[in-house]
Amino acid sequence: MPEKDTLHRFLIEDTAVRGEWVHLDATFRALRANADYPPPVLRLLGQALAATALLTATLKFEGSLTLQVSGGHPVTLLVMQARANGSLRGLAHWDSEAELPEQGDLFGPDAQLVMTLDPGQGRERYQGIVPLESGDLAKALEGYFRQSEQLPTRLWLACDGQAAAGLLLQEMPRREDSAAPRDEDAWRRLEALTDTLDERELLDLPVETLLRRLYHEEGVRLLEAEPVRFQCDCSAERVEAMIRGLGAEEARDIVRREGGIEVHCEFCNARYHYDAIDVDTLFREPASVTHPKGEH
Ligand SMILES: [Zn+2]
């Protein structure tokens, strides 16, 4: 059995190629529990989850990374967000009237993948728009690395509706002062070896077994496990700040019309409820006083 909710980095000795392996279990099931996803959408969600976990480990940063695919059909929205602390959350929207293909493109020709890197602490965000050919997330992200980072990168993603897994290979830039001759063939050789991997192996094999199976003629150095988990960062404090942002008049108006203010977090299914008295209190007291009523 593979380790659960874990990411491992690894290095192929005597080459400039490094890799990552990720397996997501409880994290994937937490996402799955949030909506009644049809199997093809669920698999796509799992692939996006695995890709996001791999990318977060690749692009060293402190803030958050968000992948968003929109403008497509029958899957109209896919959002996956990871933070530097190892937490992940995501969701998908789809047209419930549409016929979903079991295999192949669920986004259609008009979808666009936007990758946003937010370094946090008020620093400038970076946004990259990646074309999404034939709905293939792995190919689109490989294209991103080719264009934006100029690093040869490959991703292999798998999801069977129970767990999600992924593997990433990347060739690091060669140091100018390096005396060792470059193994010109290494990237192509490792790419071809990894292409022999099937989805079942990626999902079922422990990382040591998988790397031995793929690269038994190479020297592989496996680095320590890093935990990956699902955690939504919504909170009563954030919801209350949003209600304050509406202003007292509009907030009270909603309470009059609807009997209260109901906020549902689509990422984790938490529900926050504020009745007339809560709303009155929110606008009477200083912002530091909160009345958490969130239920997870
Ligand atoms: Zn939430």
Boltz pocket constraint, residues with backbone or C-beta under 6 A from the ligand:
constraints:
  - pocket:
      binder: B
      contacts: [[A, 232], [A, 233], [A, 234], [A, 265], [A, 266], [A, 267], [A, 268], [A, 269], [A, 270]]
      max_distance: 6.0
